[in-house]
């Protein structure tokens, strides 16, 4: 039994690990209750920074909502076993949630409603007064695992215009099964979702139950005369051929100043950045030097202070780093830009910024099982693209 536990722990730590998809942020590339194998060899196995932990558990002990599954008596520096290949653009990557180092450990909070969102809205003192007994600080390798598509590599400049992603000025390739919201108008008669699925193979769903989504869409139609439907581009093309459908147009979420202030990275309403119109933004590359300015310091402050462990303050118009005035900074790590394939239902880099190489866990490779009120047979043993 001891040998089996040790062998399985080594495999889980350095070779591959099984995950299950909990939300619809990657629909329909990955669907809720897809079970995955994640290849940890792909980008180089990462040496655990917090090696003393309970086997087969990530950050919280089984049957507990508060007890950490690890000990911080030993902390190691970030290191990967050499001989790996870099992340490629459009890889589906599992990583430790960058803003998950501090969480409000209550049902419905955690990574779903990040601690830093509350701090930006209410102030740190108010958050600690209200939630202090439930706030947990995790080591980097013990923050919650996220899965997104890597759309921006170190040295890239990304931008979203009218919900379309551009990388280095070029329109980015569209993942085959990615979906976004479309406005669907009909000639006066509501759509029959059962017919859409049976005759046109259009299955409208998100991370909620399909039946509830259908009810919501029908109520929306009765109120506005239009559906706001999450669709793949192939689904949208097929829906335009359905009788009684008048138009199918991509929906662009309008700019929201309140959301930009508290939820859209780097949380500056003056930039005018929102979910569907964002950037341009440079993704830092290891060894690249930038000139520090009052304009870019909000973008790179967390990288310098939290991920690369330097003190940083602004005083008398100067940037004081590790006690010395600095006008430039050279990045120590590579950084990545992650976005969900379900672009209007994904908490991703648009909300919390860059993912440092230190947080990368592995590459999502294979769906080995899938379940939705029964096995989804067509998805079993399917490679992830």
Protein Blocks (a to p, Z undefined) as FASTA:
>chain_A
ZZmmmmmmmmmmmmcccdddfbfklcckbcghiacdddfklnopaddfblbccehiakbc
ehiakbccbdfkbccdddddehiacddehiacddddfklmbccddehiammlgfklmmmm
nopklmmmmmmmmcccddfklcccdddddfbdehiacddeehiaceehiacdddfkbccd
dddddehiacdfklmmmmnopacddfbdfklmmmmmmmmmmmnopacddddfklmmmmmm
pghiabdcdddddddfklmmmmmcghiaklopafklgcjdddddehiacdddfklmmmmm
mmmmmmnopacddeehiaceehiacfbdcdfbdcdddddfblmlcccfklnopadfklpn
bdcfbdcbdcehiacfklgopacZZ
